[in-house]
Every structure is written in C-alpha cells, then in structure tokens.
Amino acid sequence: MSLLTPDSGLLFWMIVSFGIVFVILSKYGFPVIIKAVEQRKAYIDDSLETARQANEQLANIQAEGARILAEAKEKQNAILKEAFAEKEQIIDEARQKAAAETRLQVEEAARRIREEKEKAIREVRSEIADLSIAIAEKVMKEKISRDGEQQQIIDRLLDEVSLYKS
Amino acid sequence: MKNNLINNRLIWIALLLWSCTLAPAQADTKEEGVDVQEIVFSHIQDAYTWHITEWNGKEIAVSLPVLVKSEERGWDMFLSHHLHHGQTHHNYYIAAEGEHAGKVVEKNSRGEEVRPLDFSLTKNVCGLFLSCGILLFVVLRTARWYKKHPNQVPGGFTGLMEMAISYIEDGVIKESIGKEEYKPFSSYLLTVFFFILINNLIGIIPIFPGGANITGNIAVTAVLAGCTFIVVNLFATKEYWKDIFWPKVPIYLKVPLPIMPFVEFFGVFTKPFALMIRLFANIMAGHTIILALTCLIFITASMGMVVNMGMTVVSVLFCAFMNCLELLVACLQAYMFTLLSANYIGLAKVKD
C-alpha cells in the first residue's frame, strides 16, 4: 500500500525543512521567548518583593509614629501633672507664707497692744496714785496728816482696784 | 492504553477504507458514479500538481516543479503540467498502474520502467514549505515582540503564543523530563509541537493554500518520530541502556534466553514507531472521513432529489461536526506527540 511507504523526495524535503525550522527556532525563536518570559517573571517577583518590603517599612514607620505620638502624649501628661503639682505647691507655700506672716503680724499687734495696755495701765496707775495722793493731800490737808499707815492703805486699795480691773 | 488507542484508530481506518471501497462499488452500478476511492486517495496522497478546482470543465491547478535525477541521464527539472493526462516529457511520465502508480517514472535504455531519484516539489512539499514559513513567521514575530517590549505582558496573538509555549514548557516538558534536565530538549519539543499543530491546522483548511495532507503523510511523521528516536537514544543515560540489556527481572528471563532484553530492545523501536503511526493515522483518518462525507453528496446525486437533499443536509452537518472534531484532534495529536516524546526522553534520563 503506497500510503504506508514513505516517499524519498518528501522524506528528503521534510528532513531539510524541519531541520532548518528547528535550527532557526532553537536559536532565535523559543529560547528568546522563554528567556523573556522568565525574565519578566523574575522582574515581577522582584517588584512584588520590593513592594512587600516597602509596605513593611511603611507599617514600621506608622508603628514608630504611633509610638512616638503615644510617648509624646505621656510626656505631655507627665509635664502637665508636674506643673499642676508645682502650682499646688506654690500656692500652698504662698498660703503658708501668708499665714505665717499674718500670724506674725497678729502676734506683733497683740504684743504691741499688750505693751500699750501695760504702759497705759502703768500710766493710769501712776496717774491714779498721783491723783489719789493729790486727793488724799487735799483730804489730809483738811483733816489728817499724811503718814505711812495711810499711804499703805491707799496702795492696798489701789492694787485691789487694778487687780479687779485687769 | 496507548496500544488500545492505536488499535482503535487502525480499526477505524480499516473500516473507513472498506466503506470507501464499498461506496464506489455501489455507485458504479449507476451510470454516472462518483469514484470516491479515487477522490479520497488522490487527496490523501501526494501529487505533482496542486489541484484546486474545476471550472467549466477546465482544471484549475498550480503546476509545481518536478526535480528528478535519472541514473542514466542525470538531473532534470521541469514543471508538472508537462505530465498531465499521461503526457511524456523528457522521457518522464506518471505511471498509471503498477508498483509506482502515480509517481514519475522513466523508461531506461533496456525499456524497463524505473523510478528516478525524485526530489520534486510536490503538493505536500509545497504545503510543508508554506507551513514552515508560517511557523517561522509566527514564532519569530513573537520573539521579536519580547525583544521590543521587555518586562511587559503581551496581549492578543502574542499572548496566546505565550500561553501555549508556557503550557507546553511547564505542563509537559518540565513535568516529563524533570526540572534539572529539560532545558536542552525544550526547544526541540516546542518546535515539534508547533510544527505538528500548524501542519494539522493548515491541513483542515479546505481551500487552496491549505488542505495538503502533510501530517497525514507517513514520510513526515517518520521524520518527526525519527528525530525523537535519535534524541531519546543519543542523550540516554547508562542506566537506561543497562535497563534495556540487563533489566531488573528474575535471572531466568535473561539467561540463557535473553527474553526480557529482547523485549526491552524491541521497545526502543516500537515507541517511535507508535508515535509515527499514531499521528499519521489520526490525521489521515480525519481527512478520509471528511472527504468521504463530502463525497456522499455526489454519490446520492443520482438517487433522486429527496434522497440527495436529505443526504446533503446530513452530510454537511456531519462534516461540520467532523471538522470540529478534527480541530480538537489537531491540537490533541500535537500535544500527544510532544507529551510522549518528552516522556520517552524523560525515561531515557533515568538515574538510579
């Protein structure tokens, strides 16, 4: 059957043309395409990796930023607290100082009042003595002479009066 | 399973050839019968002229160059229309019958009919050149696109080519041969795949530049299978040859009668032989079926209007269906040939 016997001419041309096609394609055809596809694949992989890294870095930066913000807030809080405490302290100190001053002034005033009072009492006492003496002189001039016994009586009486008063 | 497939195909072919011989026998009983066998065979086989059609009784055909070397007279070249209808040119003519029926023969000095060395650019050779040209154009254009557009993703036809190449490269070649060793074979296998695919596809196109039954010709598939045979055995490892001549089977299967080595050695040749027959038979069967279905219209022409109309509808529907099937077969057979070639190469690369 001629269908199953290969024809020599076609065999020859087939070897020639297939050989040429194979040589050309294995040199300029498929390796070029495959290489290009592989290169592109590597490029895409690289790009994906770079993008992933960039994303990671971005996430890191964001975390860092958040951390810094939190820190700053904490610091701010601390400063505020400190300032508040300081304020309280200052006010307290001022209040204490004022209180001390006031007390001193009050004491001073009291002391001065006491002194004034004593001085006044002393003055009044001598005045009264003088007055009494004058009165008694006048009385004595008229009735009795002035002796020690009488003077004693007068002093005692005056003490009693001043004690009674104070 | 593979052998089953071949067997099935062979049975199919046998049935078809048988039905083809039946059809003209029936037709011959009518007065104006259609010689289906002649039509089918003249298409499936090679021809010196590329017959296109007949118009108003005039044959429209492309005359192709005949290139022969006679033992006695040396080289000769002329166009094939000189040989039409049994004409003799430079003492060459196309034998009508006998051993060399349909081929260019000459009468030598002793008056015997001998066949000269025939390198004619026949229909199949021209079809082959055409598809080689298309293949080169398509692949080199794709390659050029990649050079012009580094690191870009192609669309359209280039994208399709990339998809096919990647699929064959990753899905077939890498899988079958192994990731370490596939590189030197990938160009060969890809060339084989696209070569067969494009020839199959062009063979399906019924109008002029297409339609040549290239991959359905045994010479073409023999060269392809022979290449695979050479590649497989040239790059085989020591372990592969050891497995053939001293396989791991019980000793009584090797000594004194080398049964298993013989079977294994036989297998070295049957594998590419199966490749050759599978591709040839598949494509030839496809062409035969489609032609036979088309001829059905002309056979029934003499059976009356109704029968003819009915058969025409049936035949056209079947033809459309068969063409779709052939499209599938065209891709499938290219894939099969590549897959099996890659598998054989992979088997020859065994390492223990």
Interface residues (C-beta under 8 A of the other chain):
Chain A: S2 L3 L4 T5 P6 D7 S8 G9 L10 L11 F12 W13 M14 I15 S17 F18 I20 V21 F22 I24 L25 S26 Y28 G29 F30 P31 V32 I33 I34 A36 V37 Q39 R40 Y43 I44
Chain B: I44 Q45 D46 L67 A101 G102 K103 L117 D118 F119 S120 L121 T122 N124 V125 L128 F129 C132 L135 L136 V139 L140 T142 A143 Y146 K147 P150 N151 Q152 V153 M161 E162 I165 S166 E169 S186 S187 Y188 L190 T191 F194 F195 N217 I218 A219 V220 A222 V223 L224 C227 M284
